[in-house]
Amino acid sequence: MTQPSQQDEQTPAQPYVAQLAPGEYWWCACGRSSRLPFCDGPPSAADCTPLRFTVTRRPRIVWLCGCGHSRHKPYCDGRHNRLPGKPR
């Protein structure tokens, strides 16, 4: 699995690319997990609610949101390309 580059105001996060086996997963919604893009435990803040998603078919490659702005979380929809500071 590849991880996004260090996120700052000039470089929005990129998606995580992962090959996932069938099963249940928890996507980290707050970005504070040490196992991004997956949640690593109970939320440490009230504003942090992980998102459960299920892979039902054979192992497949998925693109998981790394910027937190996707309209189709936990999956990437390319919105990171339209964030302020992203070169065109």
N, C-alpha and C positions, 0 to 999 in steps of 0.2 A: 504494500500500500504506500502511495506517495503522500507526503504531507505538504500543506501549503507553505509558501514562504512566510517569513516573519511578517506579521501584519502591522502596518503602521499607516499613517495618514496618506502616504504616497503610494503604498503598494497594497491594494486590497487582497484579501486571502483568495486563494485558488481552490478549486474543488479537491476533495480527497478521492482517489480512485482505488476501489477495493474489490477483490473477488470474494464474494460472500456465499457460504453454503446455506442451504435452506435452514431457517431458524428465526428466532426472535432477537431483535437488536434494539438498543436504546441510543438514539442520536443525542449528543449533548447540545442543548439549546443556549447555554450561557457562555460556552467557550472556555470554561475554567477547568475542564477535565485534563488530567495528565495523560489520557489515552484518546485524545481527539482523533476522529470525530465522534467517538463513542463515549458515553457517560461512564464515569468510574465510581459512582456511588451516590449516596443521598445528596440532594442539592444542598449547597452550603449557603444559599440565599433564597429568600422568598420569591425572587423574580426568575428563578431557575427551575424550569420544569422540563425534564428530558422527554423526547418524543419517541414512542415505541413504534417500530415498523417491523414487518415480517417479510422474509424472502421465502417464497413458497415453491419455487422451481429449483432445478439443479443449480450447482454453483454458477453464479453469474457475476459479471463485472458491472459495478454500479459507480456512479459519480455522486458523491455526497457533498452537500453544501459545506463550504468552508468559510464563507463570508457572513452567513447568518441572515442574508437578505432574500433568499429564494422564496418564491411564492408557492413552491412545491416541496417544501421541506419534508423529509430530510434530503431530498434529491436536488442536485444543482440544476438551475434553469438558465444559467449564464448571466444572471443579474450582476455578478461581480465585475463583468465587463462594462457595466454602465454606472458604476459608483464614482463619486467625485475623486479626482486625482488619478484616474486610470487613463494612461495615454491612449489616444485613438489611432 
